[in-house]
Each structure stands twice: as structure tokens, then as C-alpha cells.
């Protein structure tokens, strides 16, 4: 996640839980990942941010499923139906390990489904995984 073709990867963190959002940002600082992070607290706000171009490309979306107003699966559906956004790279980052939700997410072409294990989640391994992933793949600009 440090850079792709000399350009930092921006992150849209769609997470309504303040503790989880702070934990992700703290883990990024600890790993010295200084990617731009923009946070949305629900799907409606995330969609507004994306459509306004407030997240610079290339970007990834870390998406929680359990959100107020517009949930993660609904946001995922809207993004995949939007010509300008459908190529967005999205990782689900949620507490839900419901098989039906996992299947629905993969049917909408998510890059990965990561389950937060507890309230006191250590996000270091998840962010390390994402950093290695982005070193190896090309992402849409």
C-alpha cells in the first residue's frame, strides 16, 4: 500500500465504529503506511465521497457490512452498477462471518473478505496482508 507506480494508494475506510476506525489508522501509522485515508460512516456518505471524486485514484475501499442508513452489501451493489465506480477494488472488513454474506460479497467481485475477530482487533496482520497484496498487483487509475 505504500505506492503503486510512484503514486500512493488512497484508502476509503467505510466504518461506522469509531474504535475500529481509530485502530486501523493506528495500525497504519505503526507500520509506517502513510496512505491518504478518508473515512465514511455509512454507505450513503461513502457513495457521496466516491461520486464527488474526493478519493484520489488509485484507491481501495475497506468496507464494513454492518452500517447505518445504507449497509455494505447495498453499497457494493450500487458501486458495481455504477459505470464510473464499478472497477473499484473493495475488501470487506467486517465482524460478520455469515456464509450467505460472504457469498453475496464475492458474487459482487470483492478482492477479499476479512473478518474482524474481536472488539479489541489487532489490525496489523490485515494491513500487512494488504500492503503485500498491493505491492504485487496493478490497480486501476
C-alpha positions in Angstrom: 0.0 0.0 0.0 3.0 2.3 0.0 2.9 3.2 -3.6 1.7 1.9 -7.0 3.7 3.2 -9.9 5.1 6.1 -7.7 1.6 7.1 -6.7 0.3 6.4 -3.2 -2.8 4.3 -2.9 -5.7 6.2 -1.2 -8.0 4.3 1.2 -11.7 4.9 1.7 -12.5 3.4 5.0 -16.2 2.8 5.3 -16.6 2.1 9.0 -19.2 3.4 11.5 -17.4 2.1 14.6 -15.0 4.8 15.9 -12.8 2.4 17.8 -12.3 0.2 14.7 -11.6 3.2 12.5 -9.0 4.5 15.0 -7.5 1.0 15.3 -7.0 0.8 11.5 -5.4 4.2 11.4 -3.2 3.4 14.4 -2.0 0.2 12.8 -1.2 2.1 9.6 1.0 4.6 11.5 2.7 1.8 13.4 3.5 0.1 10.1 4.6 3.4 8.6 1.9 3.3 6.0 1.1 6.9 5.3 -1.5 6.4 2.6 -4.3 9.1 2.5 -7.3 7.7 4.4 -10.8 9.1 4.0 -13.5 7.8 6.3 -17.2 7.4 5.7 -19.5 6.3 8.4 -22.1 4.7 6.2 -22.8 3.7 2.6 -24.6 6.9 1.7 -21.7 9.0 2.8 -19.2 6.7 1.0 -21.1 6.9 -2.2 -21.2 10.7 -2.0 -17.4 10.8 -1.4 -16.8 8.5 -4.4 -19.1 10.3 -6.8 -17.6 13.7 -5.8 -14.1 12.4 -6.6 -12.9 13.1 -3.0 -10.8 9.9 -3.0 -7.9 10.2 -5.4 -7.1 7.2 -7.7 -5.7 4.7 -7.3 -7.7 3.7 -4.3 -9.0 0.8 -2.3 -12.1 0.6 -0.3 -12.2 -1.1 3.1 -15.9 -1.8 3.6 -17.7 -2.9 6.8 -21.0 -4.6 6.1 -23.0 -3.6 9.2 -23.6 0.1 8.6 -26.4 2.5 9.3 -28.6 4.1 6.5 -27.0 2.1 3.6 -25.3 -1.2 4.5 -22.2 -2.6 3.0 -23.8 -5.1 0.6 -26.2 -2.5 -0.7 -23.3 -0.1 -1.3 -21.4 -2.8 -3.0 -24.3 -3.4 -5.3 -24.6 0.3 -6.2 -20.9 0.6 -6.9 -20.9 -2.4 -9.2 -23.8 -0.9 -11.1 -22.2 2.5 -11.5 -20.1 2.7 -14.7 -17.7 5.2 -13.2 -17.1 3.2 -10.0 -17.5 -0.5 -10.9 -13.8 -1.1 -11.2 -13.3 -0.1 -7.6 -11.1 -2.5 -5.6 -13.0 -3.4 -2.5 -12.1 -5.5 0.6 -14.8 -6.4 3.1 -13.6 -5.8 6.6 -16.4 -6.9 9.0 -17.3 -8.9 12.0 -19.8 -11.0 10.1 -18.7 -14.5 9.1 -22.2 -15.3 7.8 -21.7 -17.7 4.8 -24.6 -16.0 2.9 -23.0 -12.6 3.2 -19.6 -13.9 2.2 -21.1 -15.5 -0.9 -23.0 -12.3 -1.8 -19.8 -10.2 -1.4 -17.8 -12.5 -3.6 -20.6 -12.6 -6.2 -20.1 -8.8 -6.4 -16.4 -9.3 -7.1 -14.8 -8.2 -3.9 -11.0 -8.6 -3.7 -11.2 -10.2 -0.3 -13.3 -10.8 2.7 -11.6 -10.2 6.0 -13.3 -10.9 9.4 -12.6 -8.7 12.3 -12.1 -11.2 15.2 -13.0 -9.1 18.2 -13.7 -5.7 19.6 -10.0 -5.4 20.5 -9.0 -6.3 17.0 -5.3 -6.0 16.1 -5.4 -4.8 12.5 -1.6 -5.2 11.9 -1.9 -8.6 10.2 -4.7 -7.3 8.0 -2.8 -4.2 6.9 0.4 -6.2 6.4 -1.6 -8.5 4.1 -3.0 -5.5 2.2 0.4 -3.9 1.8 1.9 -7.1 0.3 -1.1 -7.5 -1.9 -0.7 -4.0 -3.3 3.0 -4.5 -4.0 2.1 -7.4 -6.3 -0.9 -6.2 -8.2 -1.8 -3.4 -10.7 -4.8 -1.3 -9.7 -7.0 0.9 -11.9 -6.0 4.5 -12.0 
